[in-house]
Amino acid sequence: MLKRQYEMFAIEDHESIQSMVCRWQVILSRLKSLGSTVSQYEINDKILRILPAKWRAQETALRTSKDLEVMPLEELVGIPTIYEQVIQNDAGSTKGKVLALK
């Protein structure tokens, strides 16, 4: 059952990257406690594959510029997390502003 959770893992609609990573780490910890091993590449590849389409450019950049076999999960998710925060800040800064033209 745990292996199935691993295989079917996906980011939920409107879920933050941090929330998704927390759920992902629980699954990985449980697998590890049962003696199952997952390579760093498999972990990173899975995370990149389940990111929403709006992160496709970052996914491509990460795949071409980083070695996914040795890149720690924290570093991998740090990049989309920062991007997510920038998008939220941009959206928040435009809410409630009214532009008046003469």
N, CA, C and O atoms as a DFTB+ gen file, in Angstrom:
408 C
 N C O
     1  1       0.816      -1.186       0.000
     2  2       0.000       0.000       0.000
     3  2       0.873       1.269       0.000
     4  3       0.563       2.252      -0.673
     5  1       1.944       1.222       0.752
     6  2       2.845       2.371       0.824
     7  2       3.540       2.610      -0.523
     8  3       3.730       3.752      -0.941
     9  1       3.908       1.534      -1.179
    10  2       4.540       1.657      -2.501
    11  2       3.572       2.288      -3.494
    12  3       3.977       3.062      -4.362
    13  1       2.307       1.959      -3.365
    14  2       1.280       2.548      -4.236
    15  2       1.155       4.051      -3.963
    16  3       1.020       4.836      -4.901
    17  1       1.197       4.458      -2.691
    18  2       1.166       5.879      -2.351
    19  2       2.346       6.604      -2.987
    20  3       2.212       7.718      -3.492
    21  1       3.499       5.954      -2.953
    22  2       4.697       6.520      -3.567
    23  2       4.479       6.709      -5.074
    24  3       4.769       7.772      -5.622
    25  1       3.972       5.678      -5.727
    26  2       3.788       5.727      -7.172
    27  2       2.720       6.722      -7.596
    28  3       2.860       7.370      -8.633
    29  1       1.658       6.854      -6.814
    30  2       0.535       7.714      -7.172
    31  2       0.656       9.135      -6.599
    32  3      -0.244       9.956      -6.773
    33  1       1.755       9.413      -5.927
    34  2       1.925      10.711      -5.277
    35  2       1.833      11.833      -6.300
    36  3       2.424      11.756      -7.377
    37  1       1.089      12.873      -5.954
    38  2       0.948      14.043      -6.818
    39  2       0.658      15.257      -5.954
    40  3       0.162      15.141      -4.834
    41  1       0.974      16.408      -6.489
    42  2       0.654      17.644      -5.795
    43  2      -0.844      17.891      -5.946
    44  3      -1.410      17.684      -7.020
    45  1      -1.469      18.327      -4.879
    46  2      -2.904      18.584      -4.904
    47  2      -3.162      19.995      -5.400
    48  3      -2.295      20.865      -5.316
    49  1      -4.374      20.214      -5.923
    50  2      -4.745      21.545      -6.396
    51  2      -4.573      22.566      -5.278
    52  3      -5.003      22.336      -4.147
    53  1      -3.956      23.670      -5.590
    54  2      -3.758      24.789      -4.661
    55  2      -2.920      24.413      -3.432
    56  3      -2.987      25.094      -2.409
    57  1      -2.141      23.345      -3.525
    58  2      -1.251      22.953      -2.430
    59  2       0.084      23.665      -2.612
    60  3       0.573      23.806      -3.733
    61  1       0.657      24.102      -1.527
    62  2       1.968      24.752      -1.610
    63  2       3.055      23.690      -1.797
    64  3       2.855      22.511      -1.505
    65  1       4.193      24.136      -2.286
    66  2       5.333      23.242      -2.465
    67  2       5.752      22.666      -1.110
    68  3       6.036      21.473      -1.002
    69  1       5.788      23.510      -0.082
    70  2       6.207      23.048       1.243
    71  2       5.280      21.965       1.781
    72  3       5.745      20.980       2.354
    73  1       3.992      22.136       1.604
    74  2       3.022      21.143       2.062
    75  2       3.209      19.824       1.320
    76  3       3.160      18.750       1.918
    77  1       3.422      19.919       0.012
    78  2       3.641      18.727      -0.794
    79  2       4.897      17.993      -0.343
    80  3       4.904      16.766      -0.242
    81  1       5.959      18.747      -0.073
    82  2       7.222      18.138       0.345
    83  2       7.064      17.434       1.690
    84  3       7.621      16.355       1.893
    85  1       6.318      18.029       2.599
    86  2       6.079      17.388       3.902
    87  2       5.384      16.038       3.722
    88  3       5.777      15.044       4.333
    89  1       4.360      16.009       2.889
    90  2       3.667      14.731       2.629
    91  2       4.619      13.727       1.982
    92  3       4.603      12.542       2.314
    93  1       5.439      14.208       1.067
    94  2       6.389      13.361       0.346
    95  2       7.420      12.758       1.299
    96  3       7.753      11.578       1.195
    97  1       7.921      13.571       2.224
    98  2       8.923      13.086       3.163
    99  2       8.350      12.042       4.124
   100  3       9.070      11.138       4.550
   101  1       7.083      12.153       4.463
   102  2       6.438      11.141       5.311
   103  2       6.428       9.796       4.585
   104  3       6.746       8.763       5.175
   105  1       6.070       9.816       3.330
   106  2       6.043       8.579       2.540
   107  2       7.445       7.995       2.427
   108  3       7.636       6.793       2.609
   109  1       8.432       8.850       2.127
   110  2       9.809       8.368       2.010
   111  2      10.324       7.793       3.322
   112  3      11.012       6.772       3.327
   113  1       9.991       8.446       4.437
   114  2      10.424       7.952       5.755
   115  2       9.812       6.589       6.057
   116  3      10.483       5.699       6.579
   117  1       8.563       6.439       5.733
   118  2       7.896       5.150       5.974
   119  2       8.498       4.046       5.109
   120  3       8.705       2.925       5.573
   121  1       8.776       4.372       3.855
   122  2       9.413       3.390       2.976
   123  2      10.775       2.983       3.519
   124  3      11.124       1.802       3.533
   125  1      11.536       3.972       3.964
   126  2      12.874       3.705       4.501
   127  2      12.789       2.841       5.753
   128  3      13.617       1.950       5.944
   129  1      11.795       3.095       6.610
   130  2      11.658       2.307       7.841
   131  2      11.296       0.847       7.546
   132  3      11.535      -0.042       8.363
   133  1      10.719       0.620       6.368
   134  2      10.387      -0.747       5.961
   135  2      11.521      -1.410       5.181
   136  3      11.391      -2.547       4.728
   137  1      12.627      -0.693       5.029
   138  2      13.789      -1.255       4.355
   139  2      13.836      -1.012       2.863
   140  3      14.741      -1.506       2.191
   141  1      12.897      -0.273       2.332
   142  2      12.887       0.026       0.902
   143  2      13.816       1.208       0.641
   144  3      13.827       2.176       1.401
   145  1      14.578       1.126      -0.417
   146  2      15.485       2.216      -0.757
   147  2      15.031       2.897      -2.043
   148  3      14.599       2.249      -2.997
   149  1      15.141       4.199      -2.040
   150  2      14.799       5.001      -3.207
   151  2      16.000       5.894      -3.468
   152  3      16.470       6.593      -2.570
   153  1      16.494       5.871      -4.691
   154  2      17.677       6.674      -5.003
   155  2      17.344       8.160      -5.001
   156  3      16.191       8.551      -5.181
   157  1      18.363       8.976      -4.797
   158  2      18.177      10.423      -4.811
   159  2      17.649      10.883      -6.160
   160  3      16.832      11.801      -6.233
   161  1      18.112      10.251      -7.218
   162  2      17.626      10.605      -8.553
   163  2      16.129      10.335      -8.666
   164  3      15.390      11.174      -9.181
   165  1      15.671       9.177      -8.191
   166  2      14.246       8.842      -8.259
   167  2      13.404       9.832      -7.462
   168  3      12.327      10.235      -7.900
   169  1      13.897      10.220      -6.297
   170  2      13.191      11.187      -5.456
   171  2      13.071      12.520      -6.189
   172  3      11.979      13.080      -6.280
   173  1      14.170      13.024      -6.704
   174  2      14.182      14.309      -7.394
   175  2      13.380      14.267      -8.687
   176  3      12.643      15.203      -8.997
   177  1      13.520      13.194      -9.429
   178  2      12.785      13.055     -10.684
   179  2      11.282      13.062     -10.434
   180  3      10.534      13.706     -11.169
   181  1      10.844      12.361      -9.418
   182  2       9.418      12.311      -9.085
   183  2       8.899      13.702      -8.746
   184  3       7.842      14.105      -9.232
   185  1       9.631      14.437      -7.920
   186  2       9.215      15.786      -7.548
   187  2       9.085      16.661      -8.796
   188  3       8.092      17.372      -8.949
   189  1      10.063      16.618      -9.676
   190  2      10.017      17.452     -10.882
   191  2       8.872      17.047     -11.805
   192  3       8.250      17.904     -12.432
   193  1       8.592      15.763     -11.891
   194  2       7.510      15.302     -12.770
   195  2       6.122      15.711     -12.283
   196  3       5.213      15.885     -13.095
   197  1       5.945      15.866     -10.969
   198  2       4.607      16.173     -10.462
   199  2       4.348      17.667     -10.294
   200  3       3.240      18.061      -9.930
   201  1       5.342      18.495     -10.551
   202  2       5.121      19.935     -10.452
   203  2       4.099      20.372     -11.499
   204  3       4.080      19.833     -12.606
   205  1       3.252      21.341     -11.162
   206  2       2.269      21.851     -12.127
   207  2       2.951      22.447     -13.352
   208  3       4.139      22.768     -13.324
   209  1       2.187      22.589     -14.419
   210  2       2.717      23.081     -15.692
   211  2       3.356      24.466     -15.576
   212  3       4.269      24.785     -16.337
   213  1       2.890      25.291     -14.634
   214  2       3.458      26.635     -14.518
   215  2       4.927      26.612     -14.099
   216  3       5.612      27.629     -14.209
   217  1       5.419      25.471     -13.624
   218  2       6.812      25.332     -13.227
   219  2       7.655      24.596     -14.273
   220  3       8.779      24.192     -13.979
   221  1       7.131      24.420     -15.478
   222  2       7.837      23.662     -16.503
   223  2       9.184      24.281     -16.835
   224  3      10.160      23.560     -17.044
   225  1       9.253      25.600     -16.886
   226  2      10.526      26.257     -17.209
   227  2      11.567      25.982     -16.126
   228  3      12.727      25.713     -16.437
   229  1      11.159      26.049     -14.854
   230  2      12.087      25.768     -13.760
   231  2      12.507      24.304     -13.770
   232  3      13.660      23.981     -13.484
   233  1      11.572      23.423     -14.098
   234  2      11.903      21.998     -14.175
   235  2      12.977      21.763     -15.228
   236  3      13.962      21.066     -14.982
   237  1      12.778      22.343     -16.386
   238  2      13.740      22.178     -17.472
   239  2      15.106      22.735     -17.082
   240  3      16.136      22.117     -17.350
   241  1      15.107      23.891     -16.455
   242  2      16.372      24.503     -16.029
   243  2      17.082      23.627     -15.003
   244  3      18.297      23.444     -15.079
   245  1      16.339      23.091     -14.054
   246  2      16.949      22.222     -13.044
   247  2      17.512      20.953     -13.659
   248  3      18.614      20.527     -13.316
   249  1      16.762      20.354     -14.561
   250  2      17.216      19.107     -15.192
   251  2      18.497      19.313     -16.003
   252  3      19.353      18.430     -16.059
   253  1      18.619      20.475     -16.625
   254  2      19.795      20.705     -17.470
   255  2      20.995      21.244     -16.699
   256  3      22.136      21.055     -17.120
   257  1      20.749      21.913     -15.575
   258  2      21.873      22.556     -14.889
   259  2      22.346      21.836     -13.627
   260  3      23.434      22.127     -13.132
   261  1      21.567      20.918     -13.103
   262  2      21.916      20.273     -11.838
   263  2      22.041      18.763     -12.021
   264  3      21.437      18.173     -12.917
   265  1      22.827      18.165     -11.160
   266  2      22.975      16.710     -11.135
   267  2      21.939      16.152     -10.161
   268  3      22.129      16.209      -8.946
   269  1      20.859      15.621     -10.692
   270  2      19.755      15.134      -9.859
   271  2      20.131      13.911      -9.031
   272  3      19.423      13.560      -8.087
   273  1      21.228      13.267      -9.372
   274  2      21.652      12.084      -8.618
   275  2      22.232      12.438      -7.258
   276  3      22.230      11.608      -6.349
   277  1      22.726      13.658      -7.110
   278  2      23.354      14.051      -5.840
   279  2      22.707      15.270      -5.196
   280  3      23.028      15.613      -4.058
   281  1      21.815      15.916      -5.901
   282  2      21.182      17.126      -5.387
   283  2      20.243      16.786      -4.230
   284  3      19.339      15.966      -4.393
   285  1      20.444      17.402      -3.065
   286  2      19.559      17.136      -1.925
   287  2      18.140      17.640      -2.211
   288  3      17.952      18.629      -2.919
   289  1      17.161      16.951      -1.657
   290  2      15.767      17.316      -1.849
   291  2      15.504      18.759      -1.412
   292  3      14.750      19.478      -2.067
   293  1      16.115      19.175      -0.324
   294  2      15.906      20.527       0.192
   295  2      16.332      21.581      -0.829
   296  3      15.656      22.594      -1.007
   297  1      17.449      21.334      -1.490
   298  2      17.920      22.278      -2.509
   299  2      16.983      22.260      -3.717
   300  3      16.664      23.307      -4.279
   301  1      16.552      21.083      -4.103
   302  2      15.666      20.952      -5.257
   303  2      14.358      21.709      -5.051
   304  3      13.931      22.450      -5.936
   305  1      13.723      21.536      -3.906
   306  2      12.429      22.186      -3.676
   307  2      12.579      23.651      -3.290
   308  3      11.604      24.403      -3.317
   309  1      13.771      24.054      -2.937
   310  2      13.990      25.455      -2.596
   311  2      13.739      26.375      -3.763
   312  3      13.220      27.477      -3.584
   313  1      14.094      25.948      -4.944
   314  2      13.941      26.790      -6.132
   315  2      12.466      27.025      -6.466
   316  3      12.066      28.180      -6.615
   317  1      11.630      25.964      -6.591
   318  2      10.205      26.228      -6.838
   319  2       9.518      26.940      -5.669
   320  3       8.562      27.687      -5.879
   321  1       9.992      26.717      -4.453
   322  2       9.395      27.384      -3.295
   323  2       9.613      28.890      -3.381
   324  3       8.696      29.668      -3.118
   325  1      10.810      29.299      -3.745
   326  2      11.101      30.725      -3.909
   327  2      10.251      31.303      -5.035
   328  3       9.693      32.392      -4.901
   329  1      10.156      30.576      -6.137
   330  2       9.351      31.017      -7.272
   331  2       7.883      31.171      -6.860
   332  3       7.223      32.136      -7.244
   333  1       7.383      30.222      -6.083
   334  2       6.004      30.258      -5.600
   335  2       5.782      31.501      -4.726
   336  3       4.751      32.163      -4.846
   337  1       6.732      31.815      -3.861
   338  2       6.607      32.987      -2.999
   339  2       6.637      34.285      -3.802
   340  3       5.915      35.230      -3.485
   341  1       7.459      34.330      -4.826
   342  2       7.524      35.521      -5.681
   343  2       6.191      35.736      -6.375
   344  3       5.698      36.862      -6.447
   345  1       5.608      34.663      -6.883
   346  2       4.312      34.763      -7.561
   347  2       3.244      35.244      -6.582
   348  3       2.437      36.111      -6.917
   349  1       3.240      34.684      -5.374
   350  2       2.256      35.097      -4.372
   351  2       2.441      36.561      -3.982
   352  3       1.462      37.288      -3.815
   353  1       3.682      36.992      -3.838
   354  2       3.953      38.394      -3.497
   355  2       3.508      39.325      -4.613
   356  3       2.950      40.391      -4.357
   357  1       3.758      38.916      -5.855
   358  2       3.339      39.727      -6.997
   359  2       1.819      39.836      -7.051
   360  3       1.279      40.912      -7.305
   361  1       1.136      38.732      -6.814
   362  2      -0.322      38.733      -6.833
   363  2      -0.875      39.562      -5.682
   364  3      -1.856      40.285      -5.854
   365  1      -0.257      39.466      -4.515
   366  2      -0.703      40.219      -3.350
   367  2      -0.460      41.706      -3.479
   368  3      -1.225      42.509      -2.946
   369  1       0.587      42.078      -4.173
   370  2       0.915      43.504      -4.294
   371  2      -0.012      44.217      -5.264
   372  3      -0.126      45.441      -5.210
   373  1      -0.678      43.484      -6.151
   374  2      -1.586      44.124      -7.097
   375  2      -3.028      44.114      -6.613
   376  3      -3.869      44.806      -7.187
   377  1      -3.334      43.351      -5.576
   378  2      -4.701      43.316      -5.044
   379  2      -4.999      44.615      -4.311
   380  3      -4.159      45.148      -3.585
   381  1      -6.186      45.100      -4.512
   382  2      -6.635      46.273      -3.771
   383  2      -6.085      47.594      -4.274
   384  3      -6.420      48.644      -3.725
   385  1      -5.265      47.573      -5.283
   386  2      -4.730      48.825      -5.818
   387  2      -5.633      49.297      -6.945
   388  3      -6.072      48.518      -7.791
   389  1      -5.886      50.547      -6.930
   390  2      -6.717      51.154      -7.964
   391  2      -5.852      52.136      -8.712
   392  3      -5.133      52.940      -8.119
   393  1      -5.933      52.060      -9.990
   394  2      -5.158      52.970     -10.834
   395  2      -6.098      54.055     -11.341
   396  3      -7.081      53.754     -12.018
   397  1      -5.814      55.280     -11.032
   398  2      -6.636      56.393     -11.486
   399  2      -5.850      57.168     -12.533
   400  3      -4.698      57.545     -12.320
   401  1      -6.482      57.390     -13.635
   402  2      -5.849      58.149     -14.723
   403  2      -6.568      59.464     -14.912
   404  3      -7.791      59.532     -14.787
   405  1      -5.822      60.502     -15.212
   406  2      -6.415      61.818     -15.489
   407  2      -6.587      61.977     -16.970
   408  3      -7.070      63.013     -17.427
